[in-house]
């Protein structure tokens, strides 16, 4: 297996630094400044565009809605036709949604109209049918007097004016964006191609779910975890593992994955133990460009390159792997996929816990939202172990505690990052 040479313009595009242990914000700054989108563009049907990164600027080619239309079922008329009391107007037209021909309404008359139907020329107001009464002969309608001009009428361009810039390259397409694109008449959109991501779990102790287990073994939860997380990203996914802690097998697997993937994610084997081979193999076949972060959980994070593939070595403990994926791997993936860099949304909430911590490292606690006396607080999951998946299930997000903080008491303001900020 051979790897293509690293293009000259990619050699310095990410991960380079000159410190032994980086703080969280320093690592993010390196990634922000160094990473660039892969730049592969394709056109996809609107039905396949959700979750992709848009690659074109789109402005409204016409007003939305295209014409004035009724917001309710009722009767359309000119507001100037109303008197000081209730007014009886002859009903001379019936207009339904989808009507395309021009309709003129003579002054002093009304048109029976339905929600979404175009307003006739000469009408500017709609009375709801619940507020109106038809005359006994069925030819007229009694309109109440207390209506404002323009009531129950949607104006042309009320949603979007022609020429309004709606999308710029680098935006994630959400379901609500699909609705906006469809309202413009778009049936396809230019997007960045999905990032080709490989997820590899390593460890002699791992066995696949569904197989018998023996003492000393654990089921491989990191593989399914990464696969599930990647399904929320613009990625085409390859899942490998669990791979045994064997340097030859790991080397062959990484070389194979690097040959046809843009990003490789591994879990486990990123420390300095005798059976941790990821670092040694990475140093042999690629480049280690960032290792050891001043964070908890996840200190043994590894960043590097193998040929043209970016490499991120996540910790082996499930909590640390989950947290580090959200904080580092996900933004790297999205940036490669063409998205503008976007920091997760933080909320400042009063703490519902007390704790002491070491300084000089940033901690990300599993946070649980709780209501106290009508005020939302951020609580902390009771146990801190990096292997406790229960904490991830019970948490609503992460509580970020800075390097300089040594003590938190109940009521102190803390930074809370909801999992929804990461799209999960």
FINU-178491 format. One record per atom (N, C-alpha, C): residue in one letter; x, y, z. Coordinates in steps of 0.1 Angstrom, whole numbers, plus 5000, padded with zeros to 4 digits. Layout:
BEGIN
AXYZ
...
//
This chain:
BEGIN
X500949885000
X500050005000
X500950125000
X500650224991
X501450344990
X500550464993
X501150564997
X500450695000
X500950794990
X500050874985
X500450984976
X501251094984
X502151164978
X502851264985
X501951374990
X502351435001
X501651545006
X501851674997
X500751734992
X500851854984
X501551964991
X502352044985
X503152144991
X502252244999
X501052274993
X500152375000
X499452315012
X499552175014
X498952115026
X499852085037
X501152105035
X502152065045
X501952145058
X501552265057
X501452355069
X499952395072
X499052305067
X497652355068
X497052325082
X497652245091
X496952215103
X497952155113
X497652175126
X498152105137
X499552145142
X500252235134
X501652265138
X501652355150
X502652325159
X502752415171
X504152385177
X504552455188
X505852435194
X505752425209
X504652365214
X504552355229
X504252205232
X504652165244
X504552025248
X503051995252
X502452075259
X501052055263
X500252185261
X499352175252
X498552285248
X497352305257
X496952435259
X495752465266
X494652445255
X493452435260
X492252415251
X492152525240
X492252645244
X492052755235
X493152765225
X494352725229
X495552725220
X495352615209
X494852495213
X494652395203
X493552435193
X492552495198
X491452545189
X491952655180
X492852735185
X493352845176
X494252785165
X495052685168
X495852615157
X494952555147
X493852495151
X492952425142
X492152535133
X491752645140
X490952745133
X491852805122
X493052835125
X493952905116
X494552815105
X494652695108
X495452605099
X494552525090
X493352485094
X492552395086
X491852475074
X491752405063
X491052465051
X490052355046
X488952395040
X488052305034
X488752215023
X488252095021
X488852015011
X488552064997
X487452124995
X487152194983
X486552114972
X486051994975
X485351914965
X483851944965
X483351984953
X481952034952
X481151944944
X479851924947
X478951854939
X477551914940
X476651884931
X475351924931
X474451814935
X473551834945
X472651724950
X471251774949
X470351674948
X468851714949
X468551774963
X467551854964
X467251914977
X466951804987
X466351694983
X466051594992
X467251524999
X468451544993
X469651494999
X470551595005
X470051715007
X470951825011
X471051855026
X470051795033
X470051825048
X471351775054
X471951865062
X473251825069
X474451855061
X474351895049
X475451925040
X475852065042
X477052105037
X477552235037
X477452305024
X476652415023
X476352485011
X477652545005
X477752534992
X478952584985
X478752694975
X477552754976
X477252864967
X476452974974
X476553094969
X475753204974
X474353204967
X473353214975
X471953214969
X471153334974
X470653404964
X469753514967
X468353484962
X467353544967
X465953524962
X465753574948
X465353484939
X465153534925
X463853604923
X462953594933
X461653664932
X461153684946
X460053764948
X459453784960
X458853654965
X458853634979
X458253514985
X457353574996
X456053564995
X455253504984
X455353594972
X454953534961
X455053604948
X453953714947
X452853694952
X451753794952
X451153804965
X450353914967
X449553934979
X448553814980
X448353754992
X447453644993
X446753645007
X445653565007
X444853565019
X445453475030
X445453525042
X446053445054
X445053365060
X443753385057
X442653305063
X441553275053
X440653185056
X439453175048
X438553285052
X437953355042
X437053465045
X436553535033
X436653675034
X436053755023
X437053875021
X437453895008
X438353995005
X437554114999
X438054235002
X437354354998
X438354475000
X437954594994
X438654714997
X438254775010
X439254805018
X438954865032
X438054985031
X438255065020
X437455185018
X435955165016
X435655035014
X434255005012
X433454995025
X434154985037
X433554975050
X432955105054
X431855095061
X431255205068
X431555205083
X430855295090
X431155305104
X430555195112
X429455135106
X428855015112
X429154895104
X428454785107
X428654665098
X428154705084
X428854645074
X428654675060
X428254545053
X427254555044
X426854445036
X427454465022
X428154375017
X428854385004
X428354264995
X428054284983
X427754174973
X428954084971
X428753954971
X429853864969
X429853824954
X430853874946
X430853854932
X431953764926
X432853714935
X433853634930
X434153524941
X434753414936
X435153304945
X436553264941
X437553284950
X438953264946
X439553154956
X440153054950
X440752944957
X442252954956
X442952884965
X444452874964
X444852804951
X445852854944
X446252794932
X445752874920
X444852964922
X444253054911
X445453134905
X445553124891
X446653194885
X446253314876
X444953314872
X444553424863
X444253554871
X444453664864
X444153794871
X442653814874
X442353854886
X440953884890
X440954024895
X439954104890
X439754234894
X438454244902
X438454304913
X437254314922
X436754464921
X435554484916
X434954614915
X434854674929
X434954814930
X434754874943
X433354844949
X433354834962
X432054804969
X431654664968
X432454574964
X432154424963
X433154344971
X432754224974
X433554124981
X433854004973
X434853934976
X435153804970
X435353694981
X434653584979
X434853474988
X436353424985
X437153414995
X438553374993
X438953275004
X439953195000
X440453085008
X441953105011
X442453055022
X443753065027
X444753035015
X445653125013
X446653115003
X446253154989
X445053194987
X444553234974
X445053374971
X445353414958
X445853544955
X444753654957
X445153764963
X444253874965
X443853934951
X442553964949
X442154024936
X442654174936
X442854224924
X443154364922
X441954444928
X442254544936
X441254624941
X440854594956
X441354474961
X441154434975
X442454454983
X442254484995
X443454505004
X443254445018
X442054395021
X441754345034
X440954215033
X441054135043
X440254005044
X439653995058
X438353965058
X437653945070
X437553795072
X437753745084
X437653595087
X436253555085
X436053435080
X434653385078
X433953375091
X434653345102
X433953335115
X433353465120
X433853575114
X433353705119
X432353765109
X431953685099
X431053735089
X429753655088
X428753715083
X427453645081
X426953665067
X426553555060
X426053565047
X424553615048
X424153695038
X422753745037
X421853625034
X420553645037
X419653535036
X419553485022
X419753575012
X419653524998
X420953464993
X422053465001
X423253404998
X424153484988
X423653604985
X424453684975
X425353794981
X425153814994
X425953915001
X426553865013
X427453945020
X428053915032
X428054035041
X427854015054
X427854115064
X429354125070
X429954245068
X431354255072
X431354345085
X432154305095
X432154385107
X433054515104
X432854615112
X433454745109
X434754765115
X435154685126
X436354715133
X437554645128
X437654635114
X438854575108
X439854685104
X441154655106
X442154745101
X442454715087
X442854815080
X443254795066
X444454705065
X444354605056
X445354505054
X445254385063
X444154385071
X444054265080
X443954135072
X444654035078
X444553895073
X445053885058
X445953975054
X446453975041
X447953965041
X448553865035
X449953845034
X450453925021
X451454015023
X451854095012
X452954025004
X453054054991
X454053994983
X455454034989
X456353944990
X457653964995
X457653985010
X456553955017
X456553965031
X457553875038
X457753755033
X458753665038
X460153695033
X460253705020
X461653735015
X461453835003
X462153935002
X462154024991
X463053974980
X462654004967
X463553964956
X464954034958
X465953944956
X467353994957
X467953984971
X467153944980
X467653924994
X468653804994
X469853835000
X470853725001
X470453635013
X470253505010
X469753415020
X470853315024
X471753275015
X472753175019
X474053215014
X475053185022
X476453205017
X477253075019
X478253065011
X479052935012
X479552915026
X479552795031
X480052755044
X478952735055
X477652745051
X476552735060
X476052585060
X475752535072
X475152405073
X473652415069
X473252315061
X471852315056
X471052235066
X470052305072
X469152245082
X467752225076
X466952145082
X465552125077
X464852255073
X464952355082
X464252485079
X464852555067
X466152525065
X466852585053
X466252515040
X465952385041
X465452315030
X464052385026
X463252415036
X462052485033
X462252615026
X463252695030
X463552825024
X463952805010
X464852705007
X465352674994
X464152634985
X463352554990
X462152504982
X461252624979
X461052714988
X460252834986
X460752924975
X462052914972
X462652984961
X462552914948
X462052794948
X461952714936
X463152624933
X464152614943
X465352534941
X465052394943
X465452304933
X465252164935
X466552094936
X467652164936
X468952114938
X469852224943
X471052184949
X471852284955
X473352234954
X474252334953
X475652304952
X476252294967
X476852184970
X477352154983
X478752094983
X479452104994
X480752044995
X480551894996
X481351814990
X481251674991
X481451625006
X480951515009
X481151465023
X482551425025
X483051445037
X484351415041
X484451265043
X485451205037
X485651055039
X486351025052
X485550975061
X486050955075
X486150805078
X487250765084
X487450635089
X487450635104
X486750545111
X486750535125
X487250405129
X488350405137
X489050275141
X489150265156
X488750155161
X488850135176
X489950025177
X490750045188
X491849945190
X491849895204
X492349775206
X492449725220
X492249575221
X493149505227
X493049355228
X491849325237
X491449415246
X490349385255
X488949395249
X488949455237
X487649485231
X487049365223
X485749335225
X485049235217
X483849305211
X483349265199
X482249325193
X480949295201
X479949385202
X478749355208
X478049235200
X477349155208
X476649035202
X477448915202
X478748915207
X479548805209
X479748765223
X480148645227
X480348605241
X481548695247
X481448715259
X482448795266
X483048715278
X484348735280
X485048675291
X485548775301
X485848735313
X486548825323
X487748885317
X487849015319
X489049095314
X488749155301
X487549125295
X487149185282
X486049285284
X485949375275
X484749475275
X484249485261
X482949505260
X482349525247
X482849655241
X483049655228
X483549775220
X482349875219
X482349975228
X481350085227
X481850205219
X483150225218
X483650345211
X483350335196
X483450215190
X483150205176
X481750245172
X480750185179
X479350235176
X479150375180
X479750425191
X479650565195
X480050655184
X481250635179
X481850715168
X480950715155
X480550595152
X479650575140
X478350655142
X477750655153
X476550725156
X476850875155
X477850925162
X478251065161
X478451115147
X479151035139
X479451075125
X478251075116
X477151005120
X475951015112
X475251145113
X475651225123
X475151365124
X476051465117
X477051415110
X478051505103
X477951475088
X478451575080
X478551555065
X479751465062
X479551335065
X480651245063
X480151115057
X481051055048
X480850915044
X481750835053
X481250725059
X481850665071
X482350525068
X483550495072
X484050365073
X484450325087
X483850215092
X484150175105
X485050045105
X486150055113
X486949935114
X487249905129
X487449775131
X487749735145
X486749655152
X487049615164
X488249645171
X489449575165
X490649655165
X491849605160
X492749565172
X493449455172
X494249415183
X495449515184
X496049515196
X497149595199
X498449525194
X498549535181
X499649475174
X500149585164
X501449625165
X501949735157
X501849705142
X502049575138
X502049545124
X500649565118
X499649505126
X498249515122
X497849665121
X498149745132
X497749885132
X498449955121
X499649935118
X500350005107
X499649975094
X499349845091
X498749805078
X497349875077
X496649875088
X495249925088
X495250075086
X496150145092
X496250295091
X496650335077
X497650255071
X498050285058
X496950265048
X496250155050
X495150135041
X494050235042
X493750285054
X492650385056
X493150525050
X494450555052
X494950685048
X494950695033
X494950585026
X495050595011
X493750645005
X492650635012
X491350675005
X490450735015
X490950805025
X490150885035
X490751015037
X489951115041
X490351245044
X490751265058
X490051185067
X490251205081
X490151065088
X491051035096
X491050905104
X490850935119
X489950875125
X489750885139
X489950755146
X490850755156
X491050625163
X490750645178
X490350545185
X490150545199
X491050445206
X491750485216
X492650395223
X494050395218
X495050355226
X496350335222
X497150465220
X496650575226
X497250705223
X498150755235
X498250675245
X499150705256
X500550645254
X501350645265
X502750595264
X502950455270
X501850385272
X501950245277
X502650155267
X503150045273
X503849945264
X503049885253
X501749885256
X500849825246
X500049935238
X500450055239
X499850165232
X500650195220
X500250145208
X501050155196
X500650265186
X499550335189
X499150435179
X500250535177
X500750595188
X501750695186
X502950645179
X503450535182
X504650485176
X504450455161
X503350405158
X503050385143
X502850515136
X502150605142
X501950735136
X503250805133
X504150795143
X505550855141
X506250785130
X506050655128
X506750585117
X506150615103
X504850615102
X504250635088
X503750765085
X503750855095
X503150985093
X503851095101
X503151185106
X503651295114
X502751315126
X503351325138
X502551365150
X502751515151
X501651595150
X501751735150
X501251805163
X500451725171
X499951785183
X499651665192
X500051675205
X499851565214
X499851615228
X499051565237
X498851605251
X498251745252
X497051745256
X496351875259
X496151885274
X496152015278
X495852045293
X494352045295
X493751925293
X492251915295
X491951795303
X490751785309
X490251665315
X488751665312
X488251545307
X489051435302
X489651455289
X490651365285
X491151375272
X492551415270
X493351415280
X494751465279
X495551405268
X495451275265
X496351215255
X495751225241
X495151345238
X494651365224
X495851375215
X495651315203
X496751315193
X496251365180
X497051455173
X496651515160
X497851485151
X497651455139
X498751435130
X498251425115
X499251375107
X498951345093
X499551215089
X498851145080
X499351025074
X499151045059
X500151075052
X499951115038
X499051235037
X497951225029
X497051335028
X495951335038
X495851225046
X494751215056
X495151285069
X494251355074
X494351415088
X494051295098
X494751305109
X494651195119
X494351255132
X493351205139
X493051245153
X492851115161
X493751105171
X493750995180
X492951035193
X491750975194
X490951005206
X491350915217
X491050955230
X491350865241
X490450735240
X490850635248
X490150515247
X488950505256
X488950585267
X487850585276
X486650645269
X485450585270
X484250635263
X483950775265
X483950825278
X483650965281
X484651055275
X485851025276
X486951115270
X486851115255
X486550995249
X486450985234
X485251075230
X484151065237
X482951145234
X483151295235
X483751335246
X484051475248
X484951535238
X486051455236
X487151505226
X486651505212
X485751415208
X485151415195
X484351545194
X483551585203
X482751705202
X483551825202
X484651835210
X485351955211
X486351975200
X486951865194
X487951885185
X487751805171
X487351685172
X487151605159
X485951665151
X484851695158
X483751745150
X484051875143
X484551975150
X484852105143
X485952085132
X486851995134
X487851965123
X487051905111
X486251805113
X485451745103
X484651845095
X483951935103
X483052025096
X483852135088
X484952165093
X485852265086
X486352205073
X486752075073
X487152005061
X485951995051
X484751985057
X483551975049
X483152105043
X483852215046
X483452345040
X482752435049
X482452405062
X481752485071
X482652595077
X482052715078
X482752815086
X482952775100
X484152805106
X484352765120
X483352835129
X482752755138
X481752815147
X481952755161
X482152835171
X482352785184
X480952745190
X480952645198
X479652605204
X479052715213
X477752715213
X476952805221
X477152775236
X477452875244
X477552865259
X476452945266
X476052895277
X475152965286
X475752975299
X475653095306
X476153105319
X474953085329
X475152975337
X474152935347
X474752925361
X473952945371
X474452925385
X474752775387
X475852745394
X476252615397
X475352555408
X474952425406
X474152355416
X475052245423
X476352285424
X477352195430
X478552275435
X479352205443
X480652265447
X481752165444
X482952215441
X484052135438
X485352205439
X486452135441
X487752185439
X488452115428
X489452185421
X490152125410
X491552185409
X492352115401
X493752155399
X493652275389
X494552365390
X494652475380
X495552425369
X495652505359
X496452485347
X495852375338
X494652335340
X494052245330
X492552285330
X491952275318
X490552295316
X489752165318
X488652175325
X487852055327
X486452065321
X485951955316
X484651955310
X483851845317
X482951895326
X482151815334
X480851775327
X480351655331
X479051615325
X478051695333
X477251785326
X476351875333
X474951825332
X474151845343
X472751805343
X471951935347
X471051975338
X470252085341
X469152055352
X469052155361
X468152135372
X467452265376
X466252265380
X465452385383
X465352405398
X465852525403
X465752555417
X465052685418
X463952685425
X463152805428
X462852885415
X462552815404
X462252875392
X463452925384
X464652895388
X465852935381
X466652815376
X467052805364
X467752695358
X469152695363
X469652585368
X470952565374
X471652455366
X473052455367
X473852355361
X474352265372
X473852135372
X474452045382
X475451955376
X476151885384
X477251795379
X476951655382
X477151565372
X477051425374
X477951375386
X477451295394
X478051265407
X479451195406
X479751125395
X480951055394
X481751095382
X483051105384
X483851165373
X484651065364
X484450935366
X485250845358
X485050855343
X486150845336
X486050855321
X485450735314
X485250625322
X484650515316
X483150495319
X482550595326
X481150585330
X480250635320
X479750555311
X478850595300
X477550645306
X477150595318
X475950645324
X475950795325
X477050855328
X477151005329
X476851075316
X477251015305
X476851075292
X475351065290
X474750955294
X473350945291
X472551035300
X472951065312
X472151145321
X472451295319
X473551325312
X473951465311
X473151535300
X472951665302
X472351755292
X473351835284
X474651825288
X475651905282
X476951895290
X477851995287
X479151995293
X479252125301
X479852115313
X480152235321
X481652265319
X481952375313
X483352405310
X483952495322
X485052445328
X485752505339
X487152545335
X487452675335
X488752725330
X489952675338
X491152695332
X492352655338
X492652725351
X492252855352
X492652925364
X491652905376
X490552835373
X489552815384
X490052695393
X490052715406
X490452615415
X489352575424
X488252655425
X487152625434
X485852675429
X484852595430
X483452635426
X482552605438
X481752705442
X480752685452
X479352705446
X478452645453
X477052655447
X476652805445
X476052825433
X475652965430
X476553035421
X477852985421
X478853055412
X478353045397
X478653145389
X478353135375
X479253035368
X478752945360
X479552845353
X479052845338
X479952805329
X479652805315
X479152665311
X477952665306
X477252535302
X477052525287
X477552415281
X477452395267
X476452285265
X475252315260
X474252205258
X474652115246
X474351985247
X474651895236
X474051945223
X472952015223
X472352065211
X473352155203
X474252215210
X475252305203
X476152225194
X476252095196
X476952005188
X476151925178
X474851955177
X473951895168
X473551755172
X473551725186
X473151605191
X472151625202
//
